[in-house]
Amino acid sequence: MQFSRRETHSFNEWLKLTRLKPIKRPEDLDEKDSDPKVNSLTSNASENTTHFEIIDKFIAENPKITPSKTNAPKGNLAKVRTAQPEALMTETLARIYLEQKNYKKAIQSYKILSLKYPEKSSFFANQIKAIEQLQEQNK
């Protein structure tokens, strides 16, 4: 007994169908034409060939992209783009300088922070005094 992919039944249904009577199928239909999967595969193949044709055309033409020379800035951009040390100063960085025993940089960073944040200037002044005392003790 032959089955086609168009006939969808569960396993139990197939068993019942084969026991009772033979399945009548129309003989005039060609199974290849009636299968939608086959039709979709052929259409996908034709789409792929058009894509490949486009790619081959691109490779054959070998286009070049030339950079525009009008917008290119000249000079040393590293100097222009460097941030000011005051902009990057934080309390955490000042504490790191202190822990590394780099007292000069720690005092300088707290002075910058006191100018940057005037509401905390008394706190930063106390930190500067504490650092100066540490400097005197470690001499």
ZIUR-V530701 format. One record per residue. N is the residue number from 1. RES is the residue in three letters. SS is DSSP state (H for helix, E for strand, - for the rest). PHI is phi as a letter, one per 40 degrees, with the letter a starting at -180 (none if undefined). D_FIRST is the distance of its C-alpha to the first C-alpha in whole Angstrom. Layout:
n=N res=RES ss=SS phi=PHI d_first=D_FIRST
n=N res=RES ss=SS phi=PHI d_first=D_FIRST
This chain:
n=1 res=MET ss=- phi=none d_first=0
n=2 res=GLN ss=- phi=b d_first=4
n=3 res=PHE ss=- phi=b d_first=7
n=4 res=SER ss=- phi=b d_first=10
n=5 res=ARG ss=- phi=c d_first=14
n=6 res=ARG ss=- phi=c d_first=15
n=7 res=GLU ss=- phi=c d_first=13
n=8 res=THR ss=- phi=b d_first=15
n=9 res=HIS ss=- phi=b d_first=15
n=10 res=SER ss=- phi=c d_first=17
n=11 res=PHE ss=H phi=c d_first=15
n=12 res=ASN ss=H phi=c d_first=16
n=13 res=GLU ss=H phi=c d_first=15
n=14 res=TRP ss=H phi=c d_first=11
n=15 res=LEU ss=H phi=c d_first=12
n=16 res=LYS ss=H phi=c d_first=14
n=17 res=LEU ss=H phi=c d_first=11
n=18 res=THR ss=H phi=c d_first=8
n=19 res=ARG ss=H phi=c d_first=11
n=20 res=LEU ss=H phi=c d_first=13
n=21 res=LYS ss=- phi=a d_first=11
n=22 res=PRO ss=- phi=c d_first=8
n=23 res=ILE ss=- phi=c d_first=8
n=24 res=LYS ss=- phi=c d_first=11
n=25 res=ARG ss=- phi=b d_first=11
n=26 res=PRO ss=- phi=c d_first=15
n=27 res=GLU ss=- phi=c d_first=14
n=28 res=ASP ss=- phi=c d_first=18
n=29 res=LEU ss=- phi=c d_first=18
n=30 res=ASP ss=- phi=c d_first=18
n=31 res=GLU ss=H phi=c d_first=16
n=32 res=LYS ss=H phi=c d_first=19
n=33 res=ASP ss=H phi=c d_first=21
n=34 res=SER ss=H phi=c d_first=20
n=35 res=ASP ss=- phi=c d_first=20
n=36 res=PRO ss=H phi=c d_first=23
n=37 res=LYS ss=H phi=c d_first=23
n=38 res=VAL ss=H phi=c d_first=23
n=39 res=ASN ss=H phi=c d_first=26
n=40 res=SER ss=H phi=c d_first=28
n=41 res=LEU ss=H phi=c d_first=28
n=42 res=THR ss=H phi=c d_first=29
n=43 res=SER ss=H phi=c d_first=32
n=44 res=ASN ss=H phi=c d_first=33
n=45 res=ALA ss=H phi=c d_first=33
n=46 res=SER ss=H phi=c d_first=36
n=47 res=GLU ss=H phi=c d_first=38
n=48 res=ASN ss=H phi=c d_first=38
n=49 res=THR ss=H phi=c d_first=39
n=50 res=THR ss=H phi=c d_first=42
n=51 res=HIS ss=H phi=c d_first=43
n=52 res=PHE ss=H phi=c d_first=43
n=53 res=GLU ss=H phi=c d_first=45
n=54 res=ILE ss=H phi=c d_first=48
n=55 res=ILE ss=H phi=c d_first=48
n=56 res=ASP ss=H phi=c d_first=49
n=57 res=LYS ss=H phi=c d_first=51
n=58 res=PHE ss=H phi=c d_first=53
n=59 res=ILE ss=H phi=c d_first=53
n=60 res=ALA ss=H phi=c d_first=55
n=61 res=GLU ss=H phi=c d_first=57
n=62 res=ASN ss=- phi=f d_first=58
n=63 res=PRO ss=- phi=c d_first=60
n=64 res=LYS ss=- phi=b d_first=63
n=65 res=ILE ss=- phi=b d_first=64
n=66 res=THR ss=- phi=c d_first=68
n=67 res=PRO ss=- phi=c d_first=70
n=68 res=SER ss=- phi=c d_first=72
n=69 res=LYS ss=- phi=c d_first=76
n=70 res=THR ss=- phi=c d_first=77
n=71 res=ASN ss=- phi=c d_first=76
n=72 res=ALA ss=- phi=c d_first=77
n=73 res=PRO ss=- phi=c d_first=79
n=74 res=LYS ss=- phi=b d_first=82
n=75 res=GLY ss=- phi=h d_first=84
n=76 res=ASN ss=- phi=c d_first=83
n=77 res=LEU ss=H phi=c d_first=81
n=78 res=ALA ss=H phi=c d_first=81
n=79 res=LYS ss=H phi=c d_first=84
n=80 res=VAL ss=H phi=c d_first=84
n=81 res=ARG ss=H phi=c d_first=81
n=82 res=THR ss=- phi=c d_first=82
n=83 res=ALA ss=- phi=c d_first=83
n=84 res=GLN ss=- phi=c d_first=86
n=85 res=PRO ss=- phi=c d_first=86
n=86 res=GLU ss=- phi=c d_first=88
n=87 res=ALA ss=- phi=c d_first=84
n=88 res=LEU ss=- phi=c d_first=82
n=89 res=MET ss=- phi=c d_first=85
n=90 res=THR ss=- phi=b d_first=84
n=91 res=GLU ss=H phi=c d_first=85
n=92 res=THR ss=H phi=c d_first=82
n=93 res=LEU ss=H phi=c d_first=83
n=94 res=ALA ss=H phi=c d_first=87
n=95 res=ARG ss=H phi=c d_first=86
n=96 res=ILE ss=H phi=c d_first=84
n=97 res=TYR ss=H phi=d d_first=87
n=98 res=LEU ss=H phi=c d_first=89
n=99 res=GLU ss=H phi=c d_first=87
n=100 res=GLN ss=- phi=c d_first=87
n=101 res=LYS ss=- phi=g d_first=91
n=102 res=ASN ss=- phi=c d_first=91
n=103 res=TYR ss=H phi=c d_first=94
n=104 res=LYS ss=H phi=c d_first=95
n=105 res=LYS ss=H phi=c d_first=92
n=106 res=ALA ss=H phi=c d_first=91
n=107 res=ILE ss=H phi=c d_first=95
n=108 res=GLN ss=H phi=c d_first=94
n=109 res=SER ss=H phi=c d_first=91
n=110 res=TYR ss=H phi=c d_first=92
n=111 res=LYS ss=H phi=c d_first=95
n=112 res=ILE ss=H phi=c d_first=92
n=113 res=LEU ss=H phi=c d_first=90
n=114 res=SER ss=H phi=c d_first=93
n=115 res=LEU ss=H phi=c d_first=94
n=116 res=LYS ss=H phi=c d_first=90
n=117 res=TYR ss=- phi=b d_first=90
n=118 res=PRO ss=H phi=c d_first=94
n=119 res=GLU ss=H phi=c d_first=93
n=120 res=LYS ss=H phi=b d_first=92
n=121 res=SER ss=H phi=c d_first=95
n=122 res=SER ss=H phi=c d_first=97
n=123 res=PHE ss=H phi=c d_first=94
n=124 res=PHE ss=H phi=c d_first=94
n=125 res=ALA ss=H phi=c d_first=98
n=126 res=ASN ss=H phi=c d_first=97
n=127 res=GLN ss=H phi=c d_first=95
n=128 res=ILE ss=H phi=c d_first=97
n=129 res=LYS ss=H phi=c d_first=100
n=130 res=ALA ss=H phi=c d_first=98
n=131 res=ILE ss=H phi=c d_first=96
n=132 res=GLU ss=H phi=c d_first=100
n=133 res=GLN ss=H phi=c d_first=101
n=134 res=LEU ss=H phi=c d_first=98
n=135 res=GLN ss=H phi=c d_first=100
n=136 res=GLU ss=H phi=c d_first=103
n=137 res=GLN ss=H phi=c d_first=102
n=138 res=ASN ss=H phi=c d_first=100
n=139 res=LYS ss=- phi=c d_first=103
